[in-house]
Amino acid sequence: MVNARWLAPGSASGLLRLADAEDVAAVLAGGGLAVLPTETGYMLAAAATIESAVLQVFRAKRRDLAHPMHIACASLEMAAHFAVLTPDARKVIGAFTPGPLTVVVEQSSELPDRLVTHEGTVGIRVPDHPATLQVIAAAGVPVTATSLNPSGAESRPVDADVLAELDWSTDQEVPVVVDHGAIRHTLASTLVALTGPDGPRVLREGPVSAAQVREILGR
């Protein structure tokens, strides 16, 4: 059973108190897990560069290892370190994030070749929540961008019952940052592939429409 440490943004801006942000970042950097809010729901976060931590997320969600997770970055600079950002990728990420959009691009050598990547590609997301971006930036690495629910189950706002539905591998302390008011979209993030010879492809339409993506890219 998880030992949740409940936290909330400590300022009107939506940021965590600095000590809390550093504590959550330290948990992630040490291979632990955290629950963080986004505009589309809560995500179960682990440092995407630590395979043992990512495996904990797969186990907690009972997720098939054949289905890699996307990653959440805090900035374009961080995304460019862990992925290959083409001009099109920079346009789309720059126009719609922080926000409900994920782009699939080529990975860099800084990421493991499994779990968060697929055939040399990675899904990049920059979530729209100040505390979440604050924690990711403090950790210095992207985190897993997967919803807080068992695979196949509906995503819900976090509480003790939701946490109890997951398979926690150990009696670990998990920081849980709560901000239910941050959830503004019921749909998952729009998913855009920017790899391959076929050009940009909207694989899943969400809050950002395919027409908006085409407009930004001038297509």
C-alpha positions as CSV (number, residue, x, y, z in Angstrom):
1,M,0.0,0.0,0.0
2,V,1.3,3.4,-0.9
3,N,2.1,6.0,1.8
4,A,0.8,9.2,0.2
5,R,2.3,12.6,1.2
6,W,-0.4,15.1,0.2
7,L,0.8,18.5,-1.1
8,A,-0.9,21.5,-2.7
9,P,0.4,24.6,-4.5
10,G,1.4,27.1,-1.9
11,S,1.0,30.3,-3.8
12,A,-1.6,32.1,-5.9
13,S,0.5,31.4,-9.0
14,G,0.0,27.6,-8.6
15,L,3.6,27.0,-7.7
16,L,4.6,24.7,-4.9
17,R,6.6,26.2,-2.0
18,L,10.3,25.8,-2.9
19,A,11.0,23.3,-0.2
20,D,8.1,21.1,-1.4
21,A,9.2,21.3,-5.0
22,E,12.7,20.3,-4.1
23,D,11.5,17.4,-2.0
24,V,9.3,16.0,-4.8
25,A,12.1,16.5,-7.4
26,A,14.5,14.6,-5.1
27,V,12.1,11.7,-4.8
28,L,12.0,11.5,-8.6
29,A,15.7,11.9,-9.1
30,G,16.2,9.1,-6.5
31,G,14.1,6.7,-8.6
32,G,10.8,7.2,-6.7
33,L,7.3,8.1,-8.0
34,A,5.1,11.1,-7.7
35,V,1.6,12.1,-8.7
36,L,1.4,15.5,-10.5
37,P,-1.6,17.5,-11.9
38,T,-2.0,18.5,-15.5
39,E,-4.7,20.2,-17.5
40,T,-6.1,16.8,-18.7
41,G,-5.9,14.9,-15.4
42,Y,-3.3,13.5,-12.9
43,M,-0.2,11.7,-14.1
44,L,1.9,9.1,-12.4
45,A,5.5,10.4,-12.7
46,A,8.9,8.7,-12.6
47,A,12.2,9.9,-14.0
48,A,12.1,8.8,-17.6
49,T,15.8,8.2,-17.6
50,I,15.7,5.7,-14.7
51,E,14.4,2.3,-16.1
52,S,13.8,0.8,-12.7
53,A,11.6,3.8,-11.8
54,V,9.7,3.6,-15.1
55,L,9.1,-0.1,-14.5
56,Q,7.5,0.8,-11.2
57,V,4.9,2.8,-13.1
58,F,4.2,0.0,-15.5
59,R,3.7,-2.4,-12.6
60,A,1.5,0.1,-10.7
61,K,-0.7,0.6,-13.7
62,R,-0.6,-3.1,-14.8
63,R,0.5,-1.8,-18.2
64,D,1.9,-4.0,-21.0
65,L,5.6,-3.4,-21.4
66,A,5.1,-3.4,-25.2
67,H,3.2,-0.1,-24.9
68,P,5.8,2.7,-24.2
69,M,4.9,5.8,-22.3
70,H,5.2,9.4,-23.4
71,I,7.4,11.8,-21.4
72,A,6.7,15.2,-20.0
73,C,9.3,18.0,-20.2
74,A,9.5,21.4,-18.6
75,S,10.7,23.4,-21.6
76,L,11.7,23.4,-25.2
77,E,15.3,23.3,-24.0
78,M,14.7,20.1,-22.1
79,A,12.8,18.5,-24.9
80,A,15.6,19.3,-27.3
81,H,18.1,17.5,-25.1
82,F,16.0,14.3,-25.0
83,A,14.5,14.4,-28.6
84,V,15.3,15.6,-32.1
85,L,13.2,18.7,-32.6
86,T,12.7,19.6,-36.2
87,P,11.5,23.0,-37.2
88,D,7.9,21.6,-37.5
89,A,8.2,20.1,-34.0
90,R,9.4,23.5,-32.6
91,K,6.5,25.2,-34.2
92,V,3.9,22.9,-32.8
93,I,5.3,22.6,-29.3
94,G,5.9,26.4,-29.3
95,A,2.4,27.2,-30.4
96,F,0.3,24.7,-28.2
97,T,2.3,24.0,-25.1
98,P,2.3,24.2,-22.2
99,G,-1.0,22.5,-23.0
100,P,-2.8,19.4,-24.1
101,L,-0.7,18.3,-27.0
102,T,1.9,15.5,-27.5
103,V,4.3,15.3,-30.4
104,V,6.1,12.1,-31.6
105,V,9.6,12.9,-32.7
106,E,12.9,11.1,-33.0
107,Q,14.6,10.3,-29.6
108,S,18.0,11.3,-28.6
109,S,20.7,9.0,-27.1
110,E,19.8,10.4,-23.6
111,L,16.7,8.2,-23.3
112,P,16.6,4.4,-22.7
113,D,15.8,2.4,-25.9
114,R,12.6,0.9,-24.4
115,L,9.7,1.7,-22.1
116,V,9.6,5.4,-23.0
117,T,10.6,5.1,-26.7
118,H,9.4,3.1,-29.7
119,E,11.5,2.3,-32.8
120,G,13.7,5.4,-32.2
121,T,10.8,7.8,-31.5
122,V,9.5,9.4,-28.3
123,G,6.3,11.3,-27.4
124,I,6.9,14.7,-25.9
125,R,4.4,16.6,-23.8
126,V,4.8,19.9,-21.9
127,P,1.9,19.9,-19.4
128,D,0.1,23.1,-18.4
129,H,0.5,23.3,-14.6
130,P,3.0,25.5,-12.8
131,A,3.8,23.1,-10.0
132,T,4.3,20.2,-12.4
133,L,6.7,22.2,-14.6
134,Q,8.5,23.4,-11.5
135,V,9.1,19.9,-10.2
136,I,10.2,18.5,-13.6
137,A,12.6,21.5,-14.0
138,A,14.0,20.9,-10.5
139,A,14.5,17.2,-11.2
140,G,16.4,18.1,-14.4
141,V,15.0,15.2,-16.5
142,P,11.6,14.4,-18.2
143,V,9.1,12.2,-16.3
144,T,6.6,9.6,-17.5
145,A,3.5,11.3,-18.8
146,T,0.9,8.6,-18.1
147,S,-2.5,8.9,-16.5
148,L,-3.0,7.9,-12.8
149,N,-5.2,4.8,-13.4
150,P,-4.8,1.1,-14.1
151,S,-4.4,0.5,-17.8
152,G,-7.8,0.6,-19.5
153,A,-9.6,2.3,-16.6
154,E,-11.1,5.7,-16.7
155,S,-8.9,8.5,-15.3
156,R,-10.3,10.3,-12.2
157,P,-9.2,13.1,-9.8
158,V,-6.8,11.7,-7.3
159,D,-7.9,10.6,-3.8
160,A,-7.1,7.7,-1.5
161,D,-9.5,5.3,-3.3
162,V,-7.9,6.1,-6.7
163,L,-4.4,5.4,-5.3
164,A,-5.6,2.1,-3.8
165,E,-6.6,0.9,-7.3
166,L,-2.9,0.8,-8.3
167,D,-0.4,-2.0,-7.6
168,W,2.3,-0.4,-5.6
169,S,5.3,-2.7,-5.5
170,T,6.6,-1.5,-2.0
171,D,5.4,0.4,1.0
172,Q,6.8,3.6,-0.5
173,E,6.1,7.3,0.2
174,V,4.7,9.0,-2.9
175,P,4.3,12.8,-3.0
176,V,0.8,13.6,-4.4
177,V,0.4,17.2,-5.6
178,V,-3.4,18.0,-5.5
179,D,-5.0,20.7,-7.6
180,H,-8.4,19.5,-8.9
181,G,-9.1,22.9,-10.4
182,A,-6.3,22.5,-12.8
183,I,-8.1,19.8,-14.8
184,R,-9.8,21.7,-17.7
185,H,-10.1,19.1,-20.4
186,T,-11.9,15.7,-20.4
187,L,-10.1,14.5,-23.5
188,A,-6.6,13.2,-23.6
189,S,-3.9,15.4,-25.2
190,T,-3.9,15.6,-29.0
191,L,-1.2,13.3,-30.4
192,V,0.7,14.4,-33.5
193,A,3.4,12.3,-35.2
194,L,6.1,14.4,-36.9
195,T,8.3,11.5,-38.1
196,G,8.5,9.5,-41.3
197,P,8.0,10.3,-44.9
198,D,4.3,11.0,-44.7
199,G,4.6,14.3,-42.9
200,P,2.6,15.5,-39.9
201,R,-0.1,13.1,-38.8
202,V,-2.7,13.6,-36.1
203,L,-2.9,10.2,-34.5
204,R,-5.4,11.3,-31.8
205,E,-7.5,14.4,-31.8
206,G,-8.0,16.0,-28.4
207,P,-8.4,19.6,-27.2
208,V,-6.1,20.9,-30.0
209,S,-7.8,20.2,-33.3
210,A,-6.2,18.8,-36.4
211,A,-7.1,22.0,-38.2
212,Q,-5.2,24.1,-35.6
213,V,-2.1,21.9,-36.1
214,R,-2.3,22.2,-39.9
215,E,-2.7,26.0,-39.6
216,I,0.4,26.4,-37.5
217,L,2.4,24.2,-39.9
218,G,1.0,26.1,-43.0
219,R,-0.4,22.8,-44.5
